[in-house]
Amino acid sequence: MLGAANLIPGPTSTELAINTGYVRAGWAGLCVAGASFILPAALITGAFAWIYVRFGKLPQAASVLAGIKPAVVAVIAMAIWRLGKAAVPDTGRAALAGLSLGAFFLGANPIAILLVGGSVGMLARRGTAFRGSWRAFFPPFGVHGLLNYRRGLGVFAIAAATVGNVIKPTVGEIFLFFVKVGAVLFGGGYILLAFLGHGLVQQHAWLTQQQLLDAVAIGQFTPGPVLSTATFIGYILGGAPGAVVATVGIFLPSFFYVALLAPMLFRLRKSAWIGAFLDSVNACAVALMAGVTLQLGADALRGPVPWIIALVALGVLLKWKVSPAWIVLGGGIAGFVAASLRVS
């Protein structure tokens, strides 16, 4: 079931819950299992979003967040390291990941990177006879074509990223954005960061990089699927209605995918071509996660204290199997103590 869930876009853990409900109790089970898995995390994250908006600018809250952020960067970096060992086991996929990382920093769309990388990797691994034909058939979607296509959008993204005040979207725009993300999100929860950074900060200028990092930190701290970060961001953008539509939007496509494809998922996963495509997408996804982590780290690791928190968190994660929630909590306490010592 895990392999089948990886075959479709969306959060794997949520789709496992939805699929389990379908297997056990049909369509009613599908709806109940999915809603039960999502709702607690969304409510908890929504409560943190309310606290953040109301008290986030207080010095005490700022010091806690300043400690949480480097801890979150360490948690994500460790997750990428562990995922990378499985997703990039050979030279071919390492090269594909390197190209994907370069395309990401040049402003390429994460969706295009995943689709093009998955297709190229699949054809390279499965069809030597097709190597000549895919170059002729996909020239606009090669690396050079992709970069040319993104050049104009890249200028807009840079301009949007430099806007001093963020733009407030409507509730409908929030819903449509998160539906689109939920419909194309491959690679698990952490790849969400690349989509959010590209769409919310660079393309639409709805959030600042700092707000995105705060949202990621709260999403790591709260239980449940990482995609509950959408609830937090929705609340920042549009209050309670924004939180509701963002949550519904990002998770809704998973229900449709599982409902439509559940009967055939297991058979599709056995296809060598589909397997090669997924393996290549996973390598590209790890590269995107690495790219956005470097961007987040540039904002979070400013000064000696954040670096100390991040390095200690990495050391703890390497030495012991500790829940990320404890790492994030420890980072928040360390940030508060460090700020108190500076004041005193």
N, C-alpha and C positions, 0 to 999 in steps of 0.2 A: 504494500500500500504506500510506503514511503517513496519507493522508486516511481510509482505511478503519480503520486502527488507532485514530484519534481518535474513531471512532464508538462504541467500546465502553469501559466502565470499565477502569481498570488502567493500569500504566505503559506509555507508548507505545513507548519504546525496547525494552523486554522483549517486548512483543507483536509488534513488527517482527521481532525475532529468531525468535520462535516461528513467526510466519507465514512467514518465509523458509524455515525448516526444513520446514514443511508443504508449501510449493510445490516444494521441491527433492526431498524424500524422504518425503512422506506423513506418516502418524502417527508412525512412528519418528523421522523428521526433526524433527517438531514437538517431541517430548520431548527429544531430544538437543540441539537448538539452544537451547531454553529453559533446560535445566539447565546447559549449558556457559556460557551468558551470565550466569547468576545465581551459580553456585557460587564462582568466584574472588572476586567482590566480597563474598559472604557470609563466606568464610573470612578474608579480610583484615579486614573489619569486626569479626568475632568476636574476632580476635587483639587489635585495638585495644580492644575491650570488656573483655577480660581484663586488659589493661594499665591501663585506666581504673579498674576496680574495685580492682585490687591497689595501684596507685600514685597514683591520681587525687587523693588528699588531701595528697600531699607538696607542700611549697611550690614546688618547681621545676615540677612538673606543673601546679599551679594557676596559676602565672604564664604558662606556655605557653598554657593554655586561655583565660586572660583576654585574651591577645592574639589568639587564633584567633577568638573570638566576634565582636568587632566587624568583623573581616575577612569572616566569614561573612555578617553582616548586610549588608555592602556588596555582596558577590557576589549575594545574593538580591535586593537592591534593584535592582541593575543588570539582573538577569534579568527582573524584573517590569517594569522600564521598557521593555526591548526587546520583551517579550511584549505589553505594553499597547499599544504603537504599532500592532501588527498586530491585536490582539483588540478594541480599542476605537477604531475608525476614524471613528465618526460620533456625532452627538449622542444618538441613541436608545440606543445601546449604552453611551455614557458615563453616561446617566441610569440605565440598568439596573445598571451597575457601582456607581454611587453609592448606590443603594437597597440593593444587596447588601452593601456595606461597612457601611452603617448597621444593617442587620439583623444582621450578624455581631457588631458591638459591643453590640447589644442582647441577645445571647445566643441567636440563632436557630441551629438545627442546620445545619451546612454542607451536608448532603445535601439538606435541604429548600430551602436557598437555591439550590443548583444546579438542582434539578428544577423548582422554581417559576419561577426566573429564566429557565431554558431554555424552559419552556412559554409564559410570558408573552411573551418576546421572539419566539418562533416565531409565535405567533398575531398579535402586533402587526405583524410584518413581512410575513407571508404572507396574512393574511385580514382585510381591513377589514370584510368582511361578517360576520365572526365576533366583532367587538369587543363587540357587545351580548350575544351568547350566552355568551362565556367568562366575563363578569362574573357572570352568573346561574348558570353551571354550576360555577364554582370559588370561591365566596365563602369557604369555610373556608380556602382556600390563598392568599388574597390577603395583602398585607402585614399588615393589622390582624389577620386570622385567625391568621396565622403567629405574630405576637407574643403573641396571647392564649394560643395553644397552648403557647408556650415559657415563659410567665410562671412557671408552677409549677416546671418543670424548671430555669429560670434561678435560682430561689432555691436549689435543691439544688446547682447548679453553683457558686454563690458560696460556699455553705457548705463544699462539698468542697474548693474552692481554698484555703480558709483553714485546713485541717487541718494541724497542725504536722508529724505523722509520716505518711509515705505508707503506703498499704495494700498488702500483698503479695498479688498474685493467685495462683491456682493455674495450673498449666500449661494445663489445659483452658480457663480463662478467657482466658489470653493468646492461645491459638490462635483462639478464637471472636472475640475482638476484632479480630485482624488479618485473619481471613477476611472479616469484615464490611467492614473498611476496603478491602481489595483488591477486594471485590465492587462497591463503589459509587464508587471513586476516579476522578473525572473531572478532566481538566485537567493531567495530567503530574505529575512527581515533587514539585514545589514545593507543590502544593495539599495534599500529604500533611501538611504542617506544620499546616494548619488542623484537619484531622481529629485529629491527635495531640494538639494543644493542647486541643481541645474534649473529646476522649474520655479521655485519660490524665491530664491535669492537673485539669480542671474537673469532669468527670462522675464518674470513678472514683477520683481522687486516688491513682493508682498512682505517679506521678512528680511531682517538683516542677518548676516552670518552669525552674529552673537546670539540672536534669538533662536536661530536654528540649532546652535550648539546647546543652548539651554533646553530646548525641546528634546534633543537626543539624550541629554543627561537625565531628564525626568523619565523618558521612555525606558531607559536602562534601569532606573531605580524601582519602577513599579512592576508588579507581577503581570504575567500574561504575555501575549504576542507583542513583538517590538512595534508592529504596525499601529498599536494604540497611541503611538506618538502622533498620529493623525488627529486624535481627539484633542490633544494639547494644542497643536498648531491651529486647528479649527476654532478653538476657544479664543486664542490670541487674535485671530483674524476677524471673527464674527460673533464672539460671545457664545452663549449656550446654543443658539441655533446653528452657528458655525461648527461647534463641536459635534453636534448630532449629524449634520449632513456630511462632514468630513469622515466620521466613523462609518456611516452607512455607505458612503461612496467608495471608500478604499476596500471594504470587505465584501460589498455586494457582488462584484464579478466572480469571486471565488465560489459563491453559492451557485451561480449559473454554470460555471465551468464544471464543477463536480456533478451537478444535476444532468448536464448534457453528455458528459464524457465518462462518468463513472462505469457504465457497463462495458466500455471498451478500453479503459486505461491500462489494464494489466496486459492485454494483448499488444497494445502499442509499444509498451516499454520493452517488449522482447525484440523489437525491430533493431537490427544492427545500425541502420541509418539514423533512426531516432536516438538511439543510445549515443552515437558519435556526435550528433547535434547537441545533446544535453551536456555531454562531457566538455565540448568546446564552449558552450554558453557558460558553464560553471567556471572555466578558466578565465573568461572575459569578466565575469561577475566579480571574481576575486580581485582582478586588476582595478575595477571600478571602486570596490570597497577600499583598496589601498590608496587610490587617488583622493577620495573624499576624506579619508582619515588624515592624510597629509595636510589637506586644507584645514580641517578642524583643528589639527595639532598646532598649526601656525597661529591660530587664534587663542587656543587654550594654554599653550606652553610659553608664556611670556613672563620671564623672571625666574629666579632660582627656586622659589617655593613650589610652583606648579611642576617644574622638572623633577624635583625631589619626590613629590607625590606620585607622579607618573612612573618614575623608576622603581619606587618602593612597591607600587601596585603591580608592576610587571614582575618584580621579583617574587612577590607573594603568589601570583598566578602561576608562575613557572614552578615554584616549589611545592605548592599545595593545591588541591582541588577545592577552591573556595567559590561560593556563589558570587556572581558579579554584583548582586545587591549589597553584599557585605563590603565589597571593594568600594563601591560608590558611596556607601554610608561612611566608611572610614575616610574617604577623600573629603567628604563634606565636613566631618569633624576636624580633620587636619586643617582645612581652610579656615574654619572658624577660630581654632586655637591660634593659628599663625597670625590672623588679623588681630586677635585680642592681644597677643604679645607685642605686635607693632604699636598698637594704641597705648599700651601700658609703658 
